[in-house]
Amino acid sequence: MDSGLMPIGDIETLIHEVRGFRVILDEDIAALYQVETRQLVRAVQRNQGRFPDDFMFRLTREEFDELWSKMGRAGHHGGRRKAPYAFTEHGVAMLSGVLRSERAVEANVQVIRAFVRMRTVIAAHRELAARLDDLEAKYDSQFCGVFDAIRQLMVPPVPPRRPVGFGPPEDPST
């Protein structure tokens, strides 16, 4: 694996849930592939037949604004005039046939691995939740507090986001 590639755990932070699909935005894929977003979009538009709606779709402005605020980014969406494209796991796989650079292939493998790992973790989480529900049904109310505490521990933490833009220099005395 090329050391310049982002670790799978970091790629997972770029994957979002939209319309019931787990997706990654065009600008994030372009950054991973080290191409300009407009280059990526042009390549996709030239090969539109490879990307049906369940592989790729354009976010509505409302979806994009909501996602942007959840990601903790402020401002004017980096100067975008249109909402971005969102690629599902299958869309990312299809990109390998559109962008054929060595970097794109390596990044594509990492992104697919991130999707697969997320799917595995989510499946395990569902199984654990179902087992917890079964246990709760078997035992009386004295364990309700314990089950509630376990459920709170199952909620994944929100990864910290690095602030965007310029700010005051950090105080070296702290």
Sequence and secondary structure as in RCSB ss.txt:
>XXXX:A:sequence
MDSGLMPIGDIETLIHEVRGFRVILDEDIAALYQVETRQLVRAVQRNQGRFPDDFMFRLTREEFDELWSKMGRAG
HHGGRRKAPYAFTEHGVAMLSGVLRSERAVEANVQVIRAFVRMRTVIAAHRELAARLDDLEAKYDSQFCGVFDAI
RQLMVPPVPPRRPVGFGPPEDPST
>XXXX:A:secstr
  TTS  HHHHHTTEEEETTEEEEEHHHHHHHHTS HHHHHHHHHHTGGG  TTTEEE  HHHHHHHHHHTT  S
SGGG SS  EEE HHHHHHHTTT   HHHHHHHHHHHHHHHHHHHHHHHHHHHHHHHHHHHHHS GGGHHHHHHH
HHHHS         S      TT 
